[in-house]
């Protein structure tokens, strides 16, 4: 019988800080074994929680870099938990920041990502200054951010 995925039970009093970026309800908290994590509440009837988990598992199988995701429940509501992947002393550069460097009119703080298109992402990943993920050994044919994105 296939292994079942773990479902992390996030206590109602777990939130340490709200994450304002994006459109989903989410917060940062500390988990005993996973350490600093982001809980993202899934919007009803979207499958967002299991879609992130399946995508992360596929990336593992394909040896592609991705955030880790676990299925979660908080206050009876489904969501996902993702441990922070930013190394000590590191900083996260958001996709919106990368896109805004490529397209000066890109709406950095917008909740309406109408310009967040596959064409814009491909254009942004062609930027030679983008590095491959830290501590990741790419397949022989992967040398650029664009090739990493394509997988």
Chimera marker file (.cmm) of the C-alpha trace (Angstrom):
<marker_set name="trace">
<marker id="1" x="0.000" y="0.000" z="0.000" r="1" g="1" b="0" radius="0.5"/>
<marker id="2" x="1.407" y="3.468" z="-0.862" r="1" g="1" b="0" radius="0.5"/>
<marker id="3" x="2.601" y="5.701" z="1.939" r="1" g="1" b="0" radius="0.5"/>
<marker id="4" x="0.168" y="8.366" z="3.054" r="1" g="1" b="0" radius="0.5"/>
<marker id="5" x="1.299" y="11.962" z="3.385" r="1" g="1" b="0" radius="0.5"/>
<marker id="6" x="1.616" y="13.417" z="6.860" r="1" g="1" b="0" radius="0.5"/>
<marker id="7" x="-0.877" y="16.115" z="7.796" r="1" g="1" b="0" radius="0.5"/>
<marker id="8" x="0.668" y="18.710" z="10.112" r="1" g="1" b="0" radius="0.5"/>
<marker id="9" x="-1.663" y="19.921" z="12.861" r="1" g="1" b="0" radius="0.5"/>
<marker id="10" x="-0.966" y="23.651" z="13.276" r="1" g="1" b="0" radius="0.5"/>
<marker id="11" x="-2.192" y="24.947" z="16.659" r="1" g="1" b="0" radius="0.5"/>
<marker id="12" x="-4.602" y="27.894" z="16.590" r="1" g="1" b="0" radius="0.5"/>
<marker id="13" x="-2.155" y="29.906" z="18.731" r="1" g="1" b="0" radius="0.5"/>
<marker id="14" x="0.837" y="29.137" z="16.453" r="1" g="1" b="0" radius="0.5"/>
<marker id="15" x="0.957" y="32.362" z="14.371" r="1" g="1" b="0" radius="0.5"/>
<marker id="16" x="4.014" y="34.479" z="15.151" r="1" g="1" b="0" radius="0.5"/>
<marker id="17" x="3.720" y="36.916" z="12.237" r="1" g="1" b="0" radius="0.5"/>
<marker id="18" x="1.386" y="37.450" z="9.302" r="1" g="1" b="0" radius="0.5"/>
<marker id="19" x="2.789" y="37.105" z="5.780" r="1" g="1" b="0" radius="0.5"/>
<marker id="20" x="1.272" y="39.942" z="3.753" r="1" g="1" b="0" radius="0.5"/>
<marker id="21" x="2.736" y="39.058" z="0.335" r="1" g="1" b="0" radius="0.5"/>
<marker id="22" x="0.316" y="37.377" z="-2.040" r="1" g="1" b="0" radius="0.5"/>
<marker id="23" x="-3.403" y="36.771" z="-2.037" r="1" g="1" b="0" radius="0.5"/>
<marker id="24" x="-3.741" y="33.815" z="0.349" r="1" g="1" b="0" radius="0.5"/>
<marker id="25" x="-4.227" y="34.007" z="4.108" r="1" g="1" b="0" radius="0.5"/>
<marker id="26" x="-0.919" y="32.891" z="5.658" r="1" g="1" b="0" radius="0.5"/>
<marker id="27" x="1.348" y="33.232" z="8.661" r="1" g="1" b="0" radius="0.5"/>
<marker id="28" x="4.793" y="32.265" z="9.947" r="1" g="1" b="0" radius="0.5"/>
<marker id="29" x="5.141" y="29.995" z="12.959" r="1" g="1" b="0" radius="0.5"/>
<marker id="30" x="7.676" y="27.715" z="14.628" r="1" g="1" b="0" radius="0.5"/>
<marker id="31" x="7.236" y="23.952" z="14.341" r="1" g="1" b="0" radius="0.5"/>
<marker id="32" x="9.133" y="21.654" z="16.713" r="1" g="1" b="0" radius="0.5"/>
<marker id="33" x="10.800" y="19.583" z="13.978" r="1" g="1" b="0" radius="0.5"/>
<marker id="34" x="10.312" y="21.638" z="10.794" r="1" g="1" b="0" radius="0.5"/>
<marker id="35" x="11.506" y="24.881" z="12.477" r="1" g="1" b="0" radius="0.5"/>
<marker id="36" x="10.344" y="28.218" z="10.946" r="1" g="1" b="0" radius="0.5"/>
<marker id="37" x="7.382" y="27.498" z="8.651" r="1" g="1" b="0" radius="0.5"/>
<marker id="38" x="4.809" y="29.288" z="6.562" r="1" g="1" b="0" radius="0.5"/>
<marker id="39" x="1.211" y="28.078" z="6.886" r="1" g="1" b="0" radius="0.5"/>
<marker id="40" x="-0.979" y="28.893" z="3.871" r="1" g="1" b="0" radius="0.5"/>
<marker id="41" x="-4.723" y="28.452" z="4.212" r="1" g="1" b="0" radius="0.5"/>
<marker id="42" x="-6.200" y="26.813" z="1.115" r="1" g="1" b="0" radius="0.5"/>
<marker id="43" x="-9.086" y="28.601" z="-0.519" r="1" g="1" b="0" radius="0.5"/>
<marker id="44" x="-12.172" y="26.388" z="-0.495" r="1" g="1" b="0" radius="0.5"/>
<marker id="45" x="-12.689" y="24.008" z="-3.434" r="1" g="1" b="0" radius="0.5"/>
<marker id="46" x="-9.392" y="24.938" z="-5.145" r="1" g="1" b="0" radius="0.5"/>
<marker id="47" x="-7.110" y="22.008" z="-4.256" r="1" g="1" b="0" radius="0.5"/>
<marker id="48" x="-4.313" y="24.505" z="-3.559" r="1" g="1" b="0" radius="0.5"/>
<marker id="49" x="-3.076" y="22.513" z="-0.599" r="1" g="1" b="0" radius="0.5"/>
<marker id="50" x="-2.681" y="19.155" z="-2.313" r="1" g="1" b="0" radius="0.5"/>
<marker id="51" x="-1.520" y="20.732" z="-5.605" r="1" g="1" b="0" radius="0.5"/>
<marker id="52" x="1.476" y="22.315" z="-3.830" r="1" g="1" b="0" radius="0.5"/>
<marker id="53" x="2.266" y="19.025" z="-2.100" r="1" g="1" b="0" radius="0.5"/>
<marker id="54" x="2.076" y="17.015" z="-5.336" r="1" g="1" b="0" radius="0.5"/>
<marker id="55" x="4.196" y="19.581" z="-7.238" r="1" g="1" b="0" radius="0.5"/>
<marker id="56" x="6.868" y="19.459" z="-4.504" r="1" g="1" b="0" radius="0.5"/>
<marker id="57" x="6.880" y="15.640" z="-4.550" r="1" g="1" b="0" radius="0.5"/>
<marker id="58" x="7.211" y="15.612" z="-8.352" r="1" g="1" b="0" radius="0.5"/>
<marker id="59" x="10.161" y="18.013" z="-8.101" r="1" g="1" b="0" radius="0.5"/>
<marker id="60" x="11.851" y="15.616" z="-5.659" r="1" g="1" b="0" radius="0.5"/>
<marker id="61" x="11.370" y="12.714" z="-8.063" r="1" g="1" b="0" radius="0.5"/>
<marker id="62" x="12.727" y="14.790" z="-10.963" r="1" g="1" b="0" radius="0.5"/>
<marker id="63" x="15.599" y="16.140" z="-8.811" r="1" g="1" b="0" radius="0.5"/>
<marker id="64" x="14.471" y="19.741" z="-9.368" r="1" g="1" b="0" radius="0.5"/>
<marker id="65" x="14.723" y="22.409" z="-6.675" r="1" g="1" b="0" radius="0.5"/>
<marker id="66" x="11.532" y="23.450" z="-4.922" r="1" g="1" b="0" radius="0.5"/>
<marker id="67" x="10.206" y="24.416" z="-1.551" r="1" g="1" b="0" radius="0.5"/>
<marker id="68" x="9.128" y="21.510" z="0.665" r="1" g="1" b="0" radius="0.5"/>
<marker id="69" x="5.416" y="21.294" z="1.411" r="1" g="1" b="0" radius="0.5"/>
<marker id="70" x="3.357" y="19.329" z="3.899" r="1" g="1" b="0" radius="0.5"/>
<marker id="71" x="-0.412" y="19.116" z="4.051" r="1" g="1" b="0" radius="0.5"/>
<marker id="72" x="-1.800" y="20.865" z="7.120" r="1" g="1" b="0" radius="0.5"/>
<marker id="73" x="-4.875" y="21.626" z="9.191" r="1" g="1" b="0" radius="0.5"/>
<marker id="74" x="-5.279" y="24.765" z="11.306" r="1" g="1" b="0" radius="0.5"/>
<marker id="75" x="-8.468" y="25.485" z="13.219" r="1" g="1" b="0" radius="0.5"/>
<marker id="76" x="-10.246" y="22.825" z="11.145" r="1" g="1" b="0" radius="0.5"/>
<marker id="77" x="-9.236" y="24.440" z="7.855" r="1" g="1" b="0" radius="0.5"/>
<marker id="78" x="-7.059" y="22.804" z="5.223" r="1" g="1" b="0" radius="0.5"/>
<marker id="79" x="-3.798" y="24.345" z="4.104" r="1" g="1" b="0" radius="0.5"/>
<marker id="80" x="-0.134" y="23.671" z="3.560" r="1" g="1" b="0" radius="0.5"/>
<marker id="81" x="3.038" y="24.149" z="5.574" r="1" g="1" b="0" radius="0.5"/>
<marker id="82" x="6.346" y="25.038" z="3.986" r="1" g="1" b="0" radius="0.5"/>
<marker id="83" x="9.537" y="25.189" z="6.050" r="1" g="1" b="0" radius="0.5"/>
<marker id="84" x="11.647" y="28.255" z="5.344" r="1" g="1" b="0" radius="0.5"/>
<marker id="85" x="14.415" y="27.491" z="2.846" r="1" g="1" b="0" radius="0.5"/>
<marker id="86" x="16.261" y="30.790" z="3.313" r="1" g="1" b="0" radius="0.5"/>
<marker id="87" x="19.675" y="30.060" z="4.852" r="1" g="1" b="0" radius="0.5"/>
<marker id="88" x="20.877" y="31.801" z="8.019" r="1" g="1" b="0" radius="0.5"/>
<marker id="89" x="21.923" y="35.330" z="7.055" r="1" g="1" b="0" radius="0.5"/>
<marker id="90" x="20.283" y="34.949" z="3.624" r="1" g="1" b="0" radius="0.5"/>
<marker id="91" x="17.490" y="36.924" z="2.032" r="1" g="1" b="0" radius="0.5"/>
<marker id="92" x="14.659" y="35.858" z="-0.226" r="1" g="1" b="0" radius="0.5"/>
<marker id="93" x="14.250" y="37.690" z="-3.517" r="1" g="1" b="0" radius="0.5"/>
<marker id="94" x="10.636" y="37.394" z="-4.581" r="1" g="1" b="0" radius="0.5"/>
<marker id="95" x="9.552" y="36.583" z="-8.120" r="1" g="1" b="0" radius="0.5"/>
<marker id="96" x="7.779" y="39.947" z="-8.282" r="1" g="1" b="0" radius="0.5"/>
<marker id="97" x="11.120" y="41.674" z="-7.668" r="1" g="1" b="0" radius="0.5"/>
<marker id="98" x="12.809" y="39.662" z="-10.414" r="1" g="1" b="0" radius="0.5"/>
<marker id="99" x="9.945" y="40.419" z="-12.817" r="1" g="1" b="0" radius="0.5"/>
<marker id="100" x="9.967" y="44.129" z="-11.991" r="1" g="1" b="0" radius="0.5"/>
<marker id="101" x="13.674" y="44.293" z="-12.926" r="1" g="1" b="0" radius="0.5"/>
<marker id="102" x="12.780" y="42.878" z="-16.338" r="1" g="1" b="0" radius="0.5"/>
<marker id="103" x="9.609" y="44.911" z="-16.909" r="1" g="1" b="0" radius="0.5"/>
<marker id="104" x="9.697" y="48.368" z="-15.329" r="1" g="1" b="0" radius="0.5"/>
<marker id="105" x="5.890" y="48.644" z="-15.400" r="1" g="1" b="0" radius="0.5"/>
<marker id="106" x="5.395" y="45.324" z="-13.564" r="1" g="1" b="0" radius="0.5"/>
<marker id="107" x="3.090" y="45.960" z="-10.543" r="1" g="1" b="0" radius="0.5"/>
<marker id="108" x="5.301" y="44.879" z="-7.601" r="1" g="1" b="0" radius="0.5"/>
<marker id="109" x="2.720" y="45.262" z="-4.853" r="1" g="1" b="0" radius="0.5"/>
<marker id="110" x="-0.373" y="44.383" z="-6.861" r="1" g="1" b="0" radius="0.5"/>
<marker id="111" x="-2.808" y="41.702" z="-5.762" r="1" g="1" b="0" radius="0.5"/>
<marker id="112" x="-3.789" y="41.368" z="-9.440" r="1" g="1" b="0" radius="0.5"/>
<marker id="113" x="-0.957" y="39.474" z="-11.128" r="1" g="1" b="0" radius="0.5"/>
<marker id="114" x="-2.277" y="40.023" z="-14.694" r="1" g="1" b="0" radius="0.5"/>
<marker id="115" x="1.279" y="40.651" z="-15.941" r="1" g="1" b="0" radius="0.5"/>
<marker id="116" x="2.595" y="37.505" z="-14.247" r="1" g="1" b="0" radius="0.5"/>
<marker id="117" x="2.566" y="35.535" z="-17.481" r="1" g="1" b="0" radius="0.5"/>
<marker id="118" x="4.673" y="32.611" z="-18.668" r="1" g="1" b="0" radius="0.5"/>
<marker id="119" x="6.283" y="34.887" z="-21.288" r="1" g="1" b="0" radius="0.5"/>
<marker id="120" x="7.325" y="37.376" z="-18.583" r="1" g="1" b="0" radius="0.5"/>
<marker id="121" x="8.698" y="34.589" z="-16.382" r="1" g="1" b="0" radius="0.5"/>
<marker id="122" x="10.755" y="33.192" z="-19.275" r="1" g="1" b="0" radius="0.5"/>
<marker id="123" x="12.070" y="36.680" z="-20.064" r="1" g="1" b="0" radius="0.5"/>
<marker id="124" x="13.013" y="37.229" z="-16.412" r="1" g="1" b="0" radius="0.5"/>
<marker id="125" x="14.771" y="33.863" z="-16.077" r="1" g="1" b="0" radius="0.5"/>
<marker id="126" x="17.006" y="34.719" z="-19.029" r="1" g="1" b="0" radius="0.5"/>
<marker id="127" x="18.732" y="37.322" z="-16.805" r="1" g="1" b="0" radius="0.5"/>
<marker id="128" x="22.344" y="36.099" z="-16.563" r="1" g="1" b="0" radius="0.5"/>
<marker id="129" x="22.702" y="37.582" z="-13.056" r="1" g="1" b="0" radius="0.5"/>
<marker id="130" x="20.252" y="35.003" z="-11.617" r="1" g="1" b="0" radius="0.5"/>
<marker id="131" x="22.066" y="32.211" z="-9.820" r="1" g="1" b="0" radius="0.5"/>
<marker id="132" x="21.005" y="28.603" z="-9.505" r="1" g="1" b="0" radius="0.5"/>
<marker id="133" x="19.639" y="27.541" z="-6.105" r="1" g="1" b="0" radius="0.5"/>
<marker id="134" x="22.163" y="27.324" z="-3.253" r="1" g="1" b="0" radius="0.5"/>
<marker id="135" x="23.422" y="23.783" z="-2.474" r="1" g="1" b="0" radius="0.5"/>
<marker id="136" x="21.666" y="22.265" z="-5.488" r="1" g="1" b="0" radius="0.5"/>
<marker id="137" x="23.522" y="20.068" z="-7.949" r="1" g="1" b="0" radius="0.5"/>
<marker id="138" x="21.806" y="20.434" z="-11.317" r="1" g="1" b="0" radius="0.5"/>
<marker id="139" x="21.572" y="17.791" z="-13.995" r="1" g="1" b="0" radius="0.5"/>
<marker id="140" x="24.357" y="17.960" z="-16.596" r="1" g="1" b="0" radius="0.5"/>
<marker id="141" x="22.258" y="19.922" z="-19.110" r="1" g="1" b="0" radius="0.5"/>
<marker id="142" x="20.950" y="22.541" z="-16.661" r="1" g="1" b="0" radius="0.5"/>
<marker id="143" x="23.179" y="25.629" z="-16.473" r="1" g="1" b="0" radius="0.5"/>
<marker id="144" x="20.852" y="28.654" z="-16.281" r="1" g="1" b="0" radius="0.5"/>
<marker id="145" x="17.852" y="29.881" z="-14.300" r="1" g="1" b="0" radius="0.5"/>
<marker id="146" x="15.664" y="29.462" z="-17.400" r="1" g="1" b="0" radius="0.5"/>
<marker id="147" x="16.743" y="25.829" z="-17.799" r="1" g="1" b="0" radius="0.5"/>
<marker id="148" x="16.100" y="25.260" z="-14.095" r="1" g="1" b="0" radius="0.5"/>
<marker id="149" x="12.609" y="26.749" z="-14.404" r="1" g="1" b="0" radius="0.5"/>
<marker id="150" x="11.825" y="24.532" z="-17.396" r="1" g="1" b="0" radius="0.5"/>
<marker id="151" x="13.244" y="21.536" z="-15.523" r="1" g="1" b="0" radius="0.5"/>
<link id1="1" id2="2" r="1" g="1" b="0" radius="0.2"/>
<link id1="2" id2="3" r="1" g="1" b="0" radius="0.2"/>
<link id1="3" id2="4" r="1" g="1" b="0" radius="0.2"/>
<link id1="4" id2="5" r="1" g="1" b="0" radius="0.2"/>
<link id1="5" id2="6" r="1" g="1" b="0" radius="0.2"/>
<link id1="6" id2="7" r="1" g="1" b="0" radius="0.2"/>
<link id1="7" id2="8" r="1" g="1" b="0" radius="0.2"/>
<link id1="8" id2="9" r="1" g="1" b="0" radius="0.2"/>
<link id1="9" id2="10" r="1" g="1" b="0" radius="0.2"/>
<link id1="10" id2="11" r="1" g="1" b="0" radius="0.2"/>
<link id1="11" id2="12" r="1" g="1" b="0" radius="0.2"/>
<link id1="12" id2="13" r="1" g="1" b="0" radius="0.2"/>
<link id1="13" id2="14" r="1" g="1" b="0" radius="0.2"/>
<link id1="14" id2="15" r="1" g="1" b="0" radius="0.2"/>
<link id1="15" id2="16" r="1" g="1" b="0" radius="0.2"/>
<link id1="16" id2="17" r="1" g="1" b="0" radius="0.2"/>
<link id1="17" id2="18" r="1" g="1" b="0" radius="0.2"/>
<link id1="18" id2="19" r="1" g="1" b="0" radius="0.2"/>
<link id1="19" id2="20" r="1" g="1" b="0" radius="0.2"/>
<link id1="20" id2="21" r="1" g="1" b="0" radius="0.2"/>
<link id1="21" id2="22" r="1" g="1" b="0" radius="0.2"/>
<link id1="22" id2="23" r="1" g="1" b="0" radius="0.2"/>
<link id1="23" id2="24" r="1" g="1" b="0" radius="0.2"/>
<link id1="24" id2="25" r="1" g="1" b="0" radius="0.2"/>
<link id1="25" id2="26" r="1" g="1" b="0" radius="0.2"/>
<link id1="26" id2="27" r="1" g="1" b="0" radius="0.2"/>
<link id1="27" id2="28" r="1" g="1" b="0" radius="0.2"/>
<link id1="28" id2="29" r="1" g="1" b="0" radius="0.2"/>
<link id1="29" id2="30" r="1" g="1" b="0" radius="0.2"/>
<link id1="30" id2="31" r="1" g="1" b="0" radius="0.2"/>
<link id1="31" id2="32" r="1" g="1" b="0" radius="0.2"/>
<link id1="32" id2="33" r="1" g="1" b="0" radius="0.2"/>
<link id1="33" id2="34" r="1" g="1" b="0" radius="0.2"/>
<link id1="34" id2="35" r="1" g="1" b="0" radius="0.2"/>
<link id1="35" id2="36" r="1" g="1" b="0" radius="0.2"/>
<link id1="36" id2="37" r="1" g="1" b="0" radius="0.2"/>
<link id1="37" id2="38" r="1" g="1" b="0" radius="0.2"/>
<link id1="38" id2="39" r="1" g="1" b="0" radius="0.2"/>
<link id1="39" id2="40" r="1" g="1" b="0" radius="0.2"/>
<link id1="40" id2="41" r="1" g="1" b="0" radius="0.2"/>
<link id1="41" id2="42" r="1" g="1" b="0" radius="0.2"/>
<link id1="42" id2="43" r="1" g="1" b="0" radius="0.2"/>
<link id1="43" id2="44" r="1" g="1" b="0" radius="0.2"/>
<link id1="44" id2="45" r="1" g="1" b="0" radius="0.2"/>
<link id1="45" id2="46" r="1" g="1" b="0" radius="0.2"/>
<link id1="46" id2="47" r="1" g="1" b="0" radius="0.2"/>
<link id1="47" id2="48" r="1" g="1" b="0" radius="0.2"/>
<link id1="48" id2="49" r="1" g="1" b="0" radius="0.2"/>
<link id1="49" id2="50" r="1" g="1" b="0" radius="0.2"/>
<link id1="50" id2="51" r="1" g="1" b="0" radius="0.2"/>
<link id1="51" id2="52" r="1" g="1" b="0" radius="0.2"/>
<link id1="52" id2="53" r="1" g="1" b="0" radius="0.2"/>
<link id1="53" id2="54" r="1" g="1" b="0" radius="0.2"/>
<link id1="54" id2="55" r="1" g="1" b="0" radius="0.2"/>
<link id1="55" id2="56" r="1" g="1" b="0" radius="0.2"/>
<link id1="56" id2="57" r="1" g="1" b="0" radius="0.2"/>
<link id1="57" id2="58" r="1" g="1" b="0" radius="0.2"/>
<link id1="58" id2="59" r="1" g="1" b="0" radius="0.2"/>
<link id1="59" id2="60" r="1" g="1" b="0" radius="0.2"/>
<link id1="60" id2="61" r="1" g="1" b="0" radius="0.2"/>
<link id1="61" id2="62" r="1" g="1" b="0" radius="0.2"/>
<link id1="62" id2="63" r="1" g="1" b="0" radius="0.2"/>
<link id1="63" id2="64" r="1" g="1" b="0" radius="0.2"/>
<link id1="64" id2="65" r="1" g="1" b="0" radius="0.2"/>
<link id1="65" id2="66" r="1" g="1" b="0" radius="0.2"/>
<link id1="66" id2="67" r="1" g="1" b="0" radius="0.2"/>
<link id1="67" id2="68" r="1" g="1" b="0" radius="0.2"/>
<link id1="68" id2="69" r="1" g="1" b="0" radius="0.2"/>
<link id1="69" id2="70" r="1" g="1" b="0" radius="0.2"/>
<link id1="70" id2="71" r="1" g="1" b="0" radius="0.2"/>
<link id1="71" id2="72" r="1" g="1" b="0" radius="0.2"/>
<link id1="72" id2="73" r="1" g="1" b="0" radius="0.2"/>
<link id1="73" id2="74" r="1" g="1" b="0" radius="0.2"/>
<link id1="74" id2="75" r="1" g="1" b="0" radius="0.2"/>
<link id1="75" id2="76" r="1" g="1" b="0" radius="0.2"/>
<link id1="76" id2="77" r="1" g="1" b="0" radius="0.2"/>
<link id1="77" id2="78" r="1" g="1" b="0" radius="0.2"/>
<link id1="78" id2="79" r="1" g="1" b="0" radius="0.2"/>
<link id1="79" id2="80" r="1" g="1" b="0" radius="0.2"/>
<link id1="80" id2="81" r="1" g="1" b="0" radius="0.2"/>
<link id1="81" id2="82" r="1" g="1" b="0" radius="0.2"/>
<link id1="82" id2="83" r="1" g="1" b="0" radius="0.2"/>
<link id1="83" id2="84" r="1" g="1" b="0" radius="0.2"/>
<link id1="84" id2="85" r="1" g="1" b="0" radius="0.2"/>
<link id1="85" id2="86" r="1" g="1" b="0" radius="0.2"/>
<link id1="86" id2="87" r="1" g="1" b="0" radius="0.2"/>
<link id1="87" id2="88" r="1" g="1" b="0" radius="0.2"/>
<link id1="88" id2="89" r="1" g="1" b="0" radius="0.2"/>
<link id1="89" id2="90" r="1" g="1" b="0" radius="0.2"/>
<link id1="90" id2="91" r="1" g="1" b="0" radius="0.2"/>
<link id1="91" id2="92" r="1" g="1" b="0" radius="0.2"/>
<link id1="92" id2="93" r="1" g="1" b="0" radius="0.2"/>
<link id1="93" id2="94" r="1" g="1" b="0" radius="0.2"/>
<link id1="94" id2="95" r="1" g="1" b="0" radius="0.2"/>
<link id1="95" id2="96" r="1" g="1" b="0" radius="0.2"/>
<link id1="96" id2="97" r="1" g="1" b="0" radius="0.2"/>
<link id1="97" id2="98" r="1" g="1" b="0" radius="0.2"/>
<link id1="98" id2="99" r="1" g="1" b="0" radius="0.2"/>
<link id1="99" id2="100" r="1" g="1" b="0" radius="0.2"/>
<link id1="100" id2="101" r="1" g="1" b="0" radius="0.2"/>
<link id1="101" id2="102" r="1" g="1" b="0" radius="0.2"/>
<link id1="102" id2="103" r="1" g="1" b="0" radius="0.2"/>
<link id1="103" id2="104" r="1" g="1" b="0" radius="0.2"/>
<link id1="104" id2="105" r="1" g="1" b="0" radius="0.2"/>
<link id1="105" id2="106" r="1" g="1" b="0" radius="0.2"/>
<link id1="106" id2="107" r="1" g="1" b="0" radius="0.2"/>
<link id1="107" id2="108" r="1" g="1" b="0" radius="0.2"/>
<link id1="108" id2="109" r="1" g="1" b="0" radius="0.2"/>
<link id1="109" id2="110" r="1" g="1" b="0" radius="0.2"/>
<link id1="110" id2="111" r="1" g="1" b="0" radius="0.2"/>
<link id1="111" id2="112" r="1" g="1" b="0" radius="0.2"/>
<link id1="112" id2="113" r="1" g="1" b="0" radius="0.2"/>
<link id1="113" id2="114" r="1" g="1" b="0" radius="0.2"/>
<link id1="114" id2="115" r="1" g="1" b="0" radius="0.2"/>
<link id1="115" id2="116" r="1" g="1" b="0" radius="0.2"/>
<link id1="116" id2="117" r="1" g="1" b="0" radius="0.2"/>
<link id1="117" id2="118" r="1" g="1" b="0" radius="0.2"/>
<link id1="118" id2="119" r="1" g="1" b="0" radius="0.2"/>
<link id1="119" id2="120" r="1" g="1" b="0" radius="0.2"/>
<link id1="120" id2="121" r="1" g="1" b="0" radius="0.2"/>
<link id1="121" id2="122" r="1" g="1" b="0" radius="0.2"/>
<link id1="122" id2="123" r="1" g="1" b="0" radius="0.2"/>
<link id1="123" id2="124" r="1" g="1" b="0" radius="0.2"/>
<link id1="124" id2="125" r="1" g="1" b="0" radius="0.2"/>
<link id1="125" id2="126" r="1" g="1" b="0" radius="0.2"/>
<link id1="126" id2="127" r="1" g="1" b="0" radius="0.2"/>
<link id1="127" id2="128" r="1" g="1" b="0" radius="0.2"/>
<link id1="128" id2="129" r="1" g="1" b="0" radius="0.2"/>
<link id1="129" id2="130" r="1" g="1" b="0" radius="0.2"/>
<link id1="130" id2="131" r="1" g="1" b="0" radius="0.2"/>
<link id1="131" id2="132" r="1" g="1" b="0" radius="0.2"/>
<link id1="132" id2="133" r="1" g="1" b="0" radius="0.2"/>
<link id1="133" id2="134" r="1" g="1" b="0" radius="0.2"/>
<link id1="134" id2="135" r="1" g="1" b="0" radius="0.2"/>
<link id1="135" id2="136" r="1" g="1" b="0" radius="0.2"/>
<link id1="136" id2="137" r="1" g="1" b="0" radius="0.2"/>
<link id1="137" id2="138" r="1" g="1" b="0" radius="0.2"/>
<link id1="138" id2="139" r="1" g="1" b="0" radius="0.2"/>
<link id1="139" id2="140" r="1" g="1" b="0" radius="0.2"/>
<link id1="140" id2="141" r="1" g="1" b="0" radius="0.2"/>
<link id1="141" id2="142" r="1" g="1" b="0" radius="0.2"/>
<link id1="142" id2="143" r="1" g="1" b="0" radius="0.2"/>
<link id1="143" id2="144" r="1" g="1" b="0" radius="0.2"/>
<link id1="144" id2="145" r="1" g="1" b="0" radius="0.2"/>
<link id1="145" id2="146" r="1" g="1" b="0" radius="0.2"/>
<link id1="146" id2="147" r="1" g="1" b="0" radius="0.2"/>
<link id1="147" id2="148" r="1" g="1" b="0" radius="0.2"/>
<link id1="148" id2="149" r="1" g="1" b="0" radius="0.2"/>
<link id1="149" id2="150" r="1" g="1" b="0" radius="0.2"/>
<link id1="150" id2="151" r="1" g="1" b="0" radius="0.2"/>
</marker_set>
